[in-house]
Amino acid sequence: MADDQFTIRSYLEADEAAVIRLWREVFPDNPPWNEPQADIARKLDCQRDLFLVGALDGRIVATVMAGFDGHRGWVYFVAVAADCRHLGLGSRMMSEAETRLRELGCTKINLQIRASNSGVVSFYEKVGYAVEERISMGKRLL
């Protein structure tokens, strides 16, 4: 694939429908509190330049949402369309997110994977991530 066919850029409001379609394809079992429109709206209010889309020949086929709290970076919604996997697009999206986080002074990135999605562990290992012995805890506020 020629480099000029795949571009990575910050999300634009005009991307919403395409991103929602992609997320519904890639994350069909997302819980109801992860409503795509609400997640997008919240991100646009906070570090919107860390919400990236990847377009192949003009079609949105990949996303990554990142954030930095001054201590750690986090990565969410890493998605690549099923018909575009194994082309290196996910790696390129992660690399761009890492670059942008590094530019903000981020020294470590965390991410979480649902236990039911063990198939993506090898992808993250290939791009330099390792399983850390931690207990992930959370509390819904809304």
TORPA-4810 file (N, C-alpha, C, O; in nm, 3 decimals):
<nodes>
NODE_1_0.084_-0.118_0.000_0.000_0.000_0.000_0.088_0.123_0.000_0.181_0.133_0.080_M
NODE_2_0.060_0.216_-0.087_0.137_0.340_-0.093_0.103_0.427_0.026_-0.012_0.435_0.068_A
NODE_3_0.205_0.494_0.082_0.185_0.578_0.199_0.082_0.688_0.175_0.010_0.726_0.267_D
NODE_4_0.074_0.738_0.052_-0.017_0.850_0.028_-0.163_0.806_0.026_-0.251_0.892_0.023_D
NODE_5_-0.191_0.677_0.026_-0.328_0.629_0.029_-0.386_0.632_0.169_-0.508_0.641_0.185_Q
NODE_6_-0.303_0.625_0.273_-0.348_0.623_0.411_-0.299_0.748_0.480_-0.180_0.776_0.483_F
NODE_7_-0.393_0.824_0.536_-0.358_0.946_0.607_-0.416_0.943_0.747_-0.523_0.887_0.770_T
NODE_8_-0.344_1.002_0.840_-0.388_1.013_0.978_-0.401_1.161_1.010_-0.312_1.240_0.979_I
NODE_9_-0.513_1.197_1.070_-0.538_1.335_1.107_-0.629_1.340_1.228_-0.687_1.239_1.268_R
NODE_10_-0.640_1.458_1.285_-0.733_1.478_1.395_-0.876_1.467_1.343_-0.906_1.501_1.228_S
NODE_11_-0.962_1.420_1.429_-1.104_1.405_1.399_-1.166_1.541_1.364_-1.132_1.644_1.422_Y
NODE_12_-1.258_1.537_1.269_-1.340_1.653_1.233_-1.487_1.616_1.255_-1.523_1.499_1.243_L
NODE_13_-1.570_1.713_1.285_-1.712_1.685_1.309_-1.776_1.611_1.192_-1.866_1.530_1.212_E
NODE_14_-1.730_1.637_1.071_-1.785_1.569_0.952_-1.756_1.418_0.952_-1.814_1.344_0.873_A
NODE_15_-1.666_1.373_1.040_-1.630_1.230_1.048_-1.726_1.149_1.134_-1.717_1.026_1.136_D
NODE_16_-1.817_1.214_1.204_-1.896_1.145_1.306_-1.966_1.020_1.254_-1.949_0.913_1.314_E
NODE_17_-2.041_1.028_1.148_-2.117_0.912_1.100_-2.023_0.796_1.064_-2.052_0.681_1.096_A
NODE_18_-1.913_0.826_0.998_-1.818_0.721_0.959_-1.753_0.657_1.080_-1.733_0.536_1.083_A
NODE_19_-1.719_0.738_1.180_-1.657_0.684_1.301_-1.756_0.596_1.377_-1.720_0.489_1.425_V
NODE_20_-1.879_0.640_1.387_-1.981_0.560_1.456_-2.001_0.427_1.385_-2.010_0.323_1.449_I
NODE_21_-2.009_0.430_1.253_-2.022_0.303_1.178_-1.905_0.211_1.207_-1.924_0.091_1.232_R
NODE_22_-1.783_0.266_1.204_-1.663_0.185_1.231_-1.668_0.127_1.371_-1.645_0.007_1.388_L
NODE_23_-1.699_0.208_1.471_-1.703_0.159_1.608_-1.810_0.052_1.627_-1.789_-0.044_1.701_W
NODE_24_-1.924_0.068_1.562_-2.030_-0.034_1.575_-1.986_-0.165_1.511_-2.026_-0.273_1.556_R
NODE_25_-1.905_-0.157_1.406_-1.850_-0.278_1.342_-1.745_-0.343_1.433_-1.749_-0.464_1.456_E
NODE_26_-1.653_-0.263_1.483_-1.539_-0.315_1.558_-1.575_-0.350_1.702_-1.520_-0.445_1.759_V
NODE_27_-1.666_-0.274_1.762_-1.704_-0.295_1.902_-1.854_-0.325_1.913_-1.928_-0.246_1.972_F
NODE_28_-1.900_-0.436_1.857_-2.045_-0.463_1.854_-2.106_-0.485_1.993_-2.227_-0.468_2.010_P
NODE_29_-2.024_-0.522_2.090_-2.076_-0.551_2.223_-2.048_-0.439_2.322_-2.046_-0.462_2.443_D
NODE_30_-2.026_-0.317_2.272_-1.999_-0.206_2.363_-2.117_-0.188_2.459_-2.232_-0.197_2.417_N
NODE_31_-2.088_-0.163_2.585_-2.196_-0.144_2.681_-2.273_-0.015_2.652_-2.221_0.074_2.586_P
NODE_32_-2.396_-0.006_2.700_-2.479_0.111_2.668_-2.421_0.245_2.712_-2.452_0.348_2.652_P
NODE_33_-2.338_0.245_2.815_-2.281_0.373_2.860_-2.171_0.422_2.766_-2.126_0.536_2.779_W
NODE_34_-2.127_0.339_2.673_-2.031_0.383_2.571_-2.105_0.420_2.443_-2.075_0.367_2.336_N
NODE_35_-2.200_0.510_2.454_-2.275_0.558_2.338_-2.179_0.642_2.253_-2.125_0.741_2.301_E
NODE_36_-2.159_0.604_2.127_-2.058_0.671_2.044_-2.073_0.823_2.037_-1.974_0.895_2.051_P
NODE_37_-2.195_0.874_2.014_-2.211_1.020_2.003_-2.167_1.089_2.131_-2.103_1.194_2.125_Q
NODE_38_-2.201_1.033_2.246_-2.164_1.094_2.374_-2.013_1.086_2.396_-1.952_1.182_2.443_A
NODE_39_-1.952_0.972_2.362_-1.807_0.958_2.377_-1.734_1.059_2.289_-1.636_1.120_2.331_D
NODE_40_-1.782_1.076_2.167_-1.721_1.171_2.076_-1.735_1.313_2.130_-1.639_1.389_2.132_I
NODE_41_-1.854_1.348_2.173_-1.878_1.484_2.224_-1.790_1.515_2.344_-1.734_1.624_2.355_A
NODE_42_-1.776_1.418_2.435_-1.689_1.441_2.551_-1.544_1.461_2.508_-1.475_1.547_2.563_R
NODE_43_-1.498_1.383_2.412_-1.360_1.396_2.368_-1.335_1.530_2.300_-1.228_1.589_2.315_K
NODE_44_-1.432_1.579_2.227_-1.413_1.706_2.158_-1.400_1.823_2.256_-1.351_1.929_2.220_L
NODE_45_-1.444_1.803_2.379_-1.430_1.906_2.482_-1.296_1.897_2.555_-1.264_1.984_2.636_D
NODE_46_-1.217_1.792_2.528_-1.093_1.770_2.604_-0.987_1.707_2.514_-1.001_1.591_2.473_C
NODE_47_-0.884_1.780_2.483_-0.773_1.731_2.402_-0.820_1.670_2.269_-0.782_1.559_2.233_Q
NODE_48_-0.900_1.745_2.199_-0.957_1.696_2.074_-0.851_1.657_1.971_-0.877_1.574_1.884_R
NODE_49_-0.732_1.718_1.981_-0.625_1.684_1.886_-0.570_1.545_1.910_-0.491_1.495_1.829_D
NODE_50_-0.609_1.481_2.020_-0.566_1.343_2.048_-0.672_1.240_2.005_-0.660_1.122_2.037_L
NODE_51_-0.772_1.284_1.933_-0.872_1.194_1.873_-0.837_1.188_1.726_-0.858_1.284_1.651_F
NODE_52_-0.784_1.074_1.683_-0.731_1.059_1.549_-0.815_0.965_1.464_-0.871_0.867_1.514_L
NODE_53_-0.823_0.997_1.337_-0.885_0.906_1.240_-0.784_0.875_1.132_-0.698_0.957_1.099_V
NODE_54_-0.796_0.755_1.078_-0.713_0.714_0.966_-0.802_0.691_0.846_-0.903_0.620_0.855_G
NODE_55_-0.766_0.751_0.735_-0.846_0.739_0.613_-0.764_0.670_0.504_-0.648_0.704_0.480_A
NODE_56_-0.826_0.574_0.442_-0.766_0.502_0.329_-0.846_0.539_0.206_-0.965_0.508_0.196_L
NODE_57_-0.782_0.605_0.113_-0.851_0.655_-0.008_-0.975_0.735_0.029_-1.078_0.725_-0.038_D
NODE_58_-0.965_0.815_0.136_-1.074_0.902_0.176_-1.177_0.839_0.269_-1.263_0.910_0.322_G
NODE_59_-1.172_0.709_0.290_-1.267_0.637_0.376_-1.208_0.622_0.516_-1.095_0.578_0.530_R
NODE_60_-1.284_0.659_0.619_-1.239_0.642_0.757_-1.238_0.493_0.788_-1.342_0.428_0.789_I
NODE_61_-1.116_0.439_0.815_-1.102_0.296_0.840_-1.034_0.267_0.973_-1.018_0.151_1.010_V
NODE_62_-0.994_0.373_1.045_-0.921_0.351_1.170_-0.941_0.470_1.263_-0.961_0.583_1.219_A
NODE_63_-0.936_0.441_1.393_-0.942_0.547_1.494_-0.852_0.511_1.610_-0.818_0.395_1.633_T
NODE_64_-0.815_0.614_1.683_-0.754_0.599_1.815_-0.786_0.727_1.891_-0.777_0.837_1.838_V
NODE_65_-0.823_0.710_2.016_-0.851_0.822_2.104_-0.750_0.815_2.217_-0.736_0.711_2.282_M
NODE_66_-0.679_0.923_2.241_-0.578_0.924_2.347_-0.606_1.039_2.443_-0.680_1.133_2.411_A
NODE_67_-0.546_1.030_2.558_-0.558_1.137_2.657_-0.434_1.140_2.745_-0.365_1.039_2.759_G
NODE_68_-0.408_1.255_2.804_-0.293_1.271_2.892_-0.336_1.356_3.009_-0.388_1.466_2.992_F
NODE_69_-0.315_1.304_3.129_-0.358_1.375_3.250_-0.242_1.444_3.321_-0.258_1.494_3.432_D
NODE_70_-0.125_1.449_3.257_-0.008_1.509_3.319_0.081_1.407_3.387_0.195_1.436_3.421_G
NODE_71_0.028_1.286_3.407_0.104_1.179_3.470_0.117_1.059_3.375_0.227_1.010_3.352_H
NODE_72_0.005_1.014_3.322_0.004_0.899_3.231_-0.080_0.931_3.109_-0.172_1.013_3.113_R
NODE_73_-0.045_0.865_3.001_-0.128_0.870_2.882_-0.217_0.748_2.878_-0.183_0.642_2.932_G
NODE_74_-0.330_0.762_2.815_-0.424_0.652_2.798_-0.466_0.645_2.653_-0.472_0.746_2.583_W
NODE_75_-0.495_0.523_2.608_-0.538_0.501_2.471_-0.670_0.424_2.475_-0.686_0.328_2.550_V
NODE_76_-0.763_0.470_2.393_-0.896_0.410_2.384_-0.939_0.400_2.238_-0.880_0.463_2.150_Y
NODE_77_-1.041_0.321_2.215_-1.107_0.314_2.084_-1.010_0.296_1.968_-1.023_0.362_1.865_F
NODE_78_-0.913_0.208_1.986_-0.826_0.171_1.874_-0.908_0.077_1.787_-0.944_-0.033_1.829_V
NODE_79_-0.936_0.121_1.668_-1.023_0.043_1.579_-0.970_0.047_1.437_-0.924_0.150_1.389_A
NODE_80_-0.976_-0.068_1.371_-0.943_-0.077_1.228_-1.052_-0.161_1.163_-1.086_-0.269_1.213_V
NODE_81_-1.106_-0.112_1.053_-1.210_-0.185_0.981_-1.163_-0.325_0.948_-1.046_-0.346_0.915_A
NODE_82_-1.254_-0.421_0.956_-1.219_-0.562_0.935_-1.150_-0.585_0.801_-1.057_-0.665_0.792_A
NODE_83_-1.195_-0.517_0.697_-1.136_-0.539_0.564_-1.003_-0.468_0.545_-0.944_-0.476_0.437_D
NODE_84_-0.956_-0.398_0.647_-0.829_-0.325_0.637_-0.727_-0.372_0.740_-0.622_-0.309_0.758_C
NODE_85_-0.756_-0.481_0.807_-0.662_-0.530_0.908_-0.544_-0.600_0.841_-0.551_-0.642_0.726_R
NODE_86_-0.436_-0.610_0.917_-0.312_-0.676_0.873_-0.242_-0.598_0.761_-0.168_-0.655_0.681_H
NODE_87_-0.267_-0.467_0.758_-0.199_-0.379_0.662_-0.104_-0.283_0.734_-0.039_-0.201_0.670_L
NODE_88_-0.097_-0.295_0.866_-0.012_-0.206_0.944_-0.079_-0.076_0.986_-0.014_0.012_1.041_G
NODE_89_-0.209_-0.063_0.960_-0.277_0.063_0.991_-0.291_0.084_1.141_-0.275_0.196_1.189_L
NODE_90_-0.322_-0.021_1.215_-0.333_-0.008_1.360_-0.201_0.034_1.421_-0.198_0.118_1.511_G
NODE_91_-0.092_-0.022_1.373_0.041_0.016_1.422_0.070_0.163_1.392_0.126_0.234_1.475_S
NODE_92_0.031_0.207_1.275_0.054_0.347_1.240_-0.031_0.441_1.325_0.015_0.549_1.363_R
NODE_93_-0.153_0.400_1.354_-0.239_0.482_1.440_-0.179_0.492_1.579_-0.174_0.601_1.637_M
NODE_94_-0.134_0.380_1.633_-0.074_0.381_1.766_0.052_0.466_1.768_0.076_0.541_1.862_M
NODE_95_0.133_0.455_1.665_0.257_0.532_1.657_0.227_0.683_1.659_0.296_0.759_1.727_S
NODE_96_0.126_0.724_1.585_0.090_0.866_1.582_0.038_0.912_1.718_0.072_1.020_1.764_E
NODE_97_-0.045_0.830_1.782_-0.094_0.865_1.915_0.022_0.876_2.014_0.027_0.969_2.094_A
NODE_98_0.117_0.782_2.007_0.234_0.786_2.095_0.317_0.911_2.070_0.364_0.974_2.165_E
NODE_99_0.335_0.948_1.945_0.411_1.069_1.911_0.345_1.192_1.973_0.412_1.275_2.034_T
NODE_100_0.215_1.203_1.957_0.144_1.320_2.010_0.149_1.323_2.163_0.163_1.430_2.223_R
NODE_101_0.138_1.207_2.226_0.147_1.202_2.373_0.288_1.238_2.419_0.305_1.313_2.515_L
NODE_102_0.390_1.184_2.350_0.529_1.215_2.384_0.555_1.365_2.375_0.624_1.421_2.460_R
NODE_103_0.500_1.429_2.274_0.517_1.574_2.256_0.456_1.653_2.372_0.496_1.767_2.398_E
NODE_104_0.360_1.594_2.442_0.300_1.659_2.559_0.377_1.631_2.688_0.340_1.680_2.794_L
NODE_105_0.484_1.550_2.678_0.563_1.516_2.796_0.524_1.385_2.860_0.571_1.354_2.969_G
NODE_106_0.440_1.308_2.795_0.396_1.179_2.849_0.512_1.080_2.845_0.581_1.066_2.744_C
NODE_107_0.534_1.011_2.957_0.643_0.915_2.965_0.596_0.769_2.966_0.677_0.679_2.947_T
NODE_108_0.466_0.746_2.987_0.413_0.609_2.990_0.268_0.611_2.945_0.192_0.701_2.981_K
NODE_109_0.232_0.511_2.867_0.095_0.497_2.819_0.034_0.370_2.877_0.098_0.265_2.881_I
NODE_110_-0.088_0.382_2.921_-0.166_0.268_2.968_-0.283_0.244_2.873_-0.330_0.336_2.806_N
NODE_111_-0.328_0.122_2.869_-0.450_0.090_2.797_-0.512_-0.032_2.864_-0.445_-0.108_2.933_L
NODE_112_-0.639_-0.047_2.841_-0.710_-0.162_2.897_-0.772_-0.241_2.783_-0.816_-0.185_2.683_Q
NODE_113_-0.776_-0.371_2.801_-0.837_-0.460_2.704_-0.941_-0.542_2.779_-0.912_-0.597_2.886_I
NODE_114_-1.060_-0.551_2.726_-1.160_-0.638_2.789_-1.109_-0.782_2.786_-1.050_-0.827_2.688_R
NODE_115_-1.133_-0.853_2.895_-1.088_-0.992_2.904_-1.143_-1.077_2.790_-1.078_-1.172_2.746_A
NODE_116_-1.261_-1.043_2.741_-1.322_-1.118_2.632_-1.258_-1.088_2.497_-1.291_-1.153_2.397_S
NODE_117_-1.167_-0.990_2.491_-1.103_-0.949_2.366_-0.955_-0.987_2.366_-0.870_-0.907_2.326_N
NODE_118_-0.925_-1.107_2.410_-0.786_-1.150_2.424_-0.712_-1.155_2.291_-0.589_-1.155_2.290_S
NODE_119_-0.781_-1.159_2.179_-0.717_-1.166_2.049_-0.632_-1.045_2.014_-0.543_-1.054_1.930_G
NODE_120_-0.659_-0.930_2.077_-0.582_-0.811_2.044_-0.454_-0.800_2.124_-0.371_-0.713_2.096_V
NODE_121_-0.435_-0.885_2.222_-0.314_-0.878_2.305_-0.190_-0.890_2.217_-0.093_-0.816_2.237_V
NODE_122_-0.190_-0.981_2.122_-0.072_-0.999_2.037_-0.044_-0.874_1.954_0.073_-0.842_1.929_S
NODE_123_-0.148_-0.802_1.911_-0.127_-0.677_1.837_-0.050_-0.579_1.924_0.049_-0.521_1.881_F
NODE_124_-0.097_-0.559_2.047_-0.031_-0.461_2.135_0.110_-0.506_2.171_0.200_-0.423_2.185_Y
NODE_125_0.132_-0.635_2.188_0.267_-0.683_2.215_0.359_-0.652_2.097_0.475_-0.615_2.116_E
NODE_126_0.309_-0.666_1.975_0.390_-0.638_1.856_0.430_-0.492_1.846_0.533_-0.460_1.787_K
NODE_127_0.349_-0.403_1.904_0.383_-0.260_1.898_0.446_-0.212_2.028_0.451_-0.092_2.054_V
NODE_128_0.494_-0.307_2.111_0.577_-0.272_2.224_0.512_-0.268_2.361_0.576_-0.230_2.459_G
NODE_129_0.386_-0.307_2.371_0.318_-0.307_2.501_0.334_-0.442_2.568_0.354_-0.544_2.501_Y
NODE_130_0.325_-0.443_2.700_0.339_-0.566_2.777_0.228_-0.573_2.880_0.182_-0.471_2.931_A
NODE_131_0.188_-0.693_2.911_0.089_-0.713_3.017_0.156_-0.680_3.149_0.265_-0.729_3.179_V
NODE_132_0.091_-0.596_3.228_0.141_-0.559_3.360_0.049_-0.618_3.466_-0.073_-0.620_3.450_E
NODE_133_0.108_-0.666_3.572_0.028_-0.722_3.680_-0.038_-0.609_3.759_0.025_-0.547_3.845_E
NODE_134_-0.162_-0.584_3.727_-0.239_-0.479_3.792_-0.382_-0.530_3.810_-0.424_-0.625_3.744_R
NODE_135_-0.452_-0.467_3.896_-0.596_-0.489_3.906_-0.661_-0.361_3.857_-0.636_-0.253_3.911_I
NODE_136_-0.743_-0.372_3.755_-0.812_-0.257_3.703_-0.944_-0.241_3.776_-1.023_-0.335_3.785_S
NODE_137_-0.966_-0.124_3.828_-1.090_-0.096_3.899_-1.156_0.027_3.837_-1.088_0.112_3.779_M
NODE_138_-1.285_0.036_3.848_-1.355_0.150_3.795_-1.482_0.176_3.872_-1.531_0.091_3.947_G
NODE_139_-1.536_0.294_3.853_-1.660_0.332_3.916_-1.736_0.423_3.820_-1.685_0.527_3.779_K
NODE_140_-1.857_0.384_3.785_-1.941_0.465_3.696_-1.992_0.586_3.774_-2.047_0.571_3.883_R
NODE_141_-1.975_0.704_3.719_-2.026_0.826_3.781_-2.154_0.874_3.714_-2.234_0.943_3.776_L
NODE_142_-2.174_0.837_3.590_-2.296_0.875_3.516_-2.360_0.753_3.456_-2.463_0.764_3.390_L
</nodes>
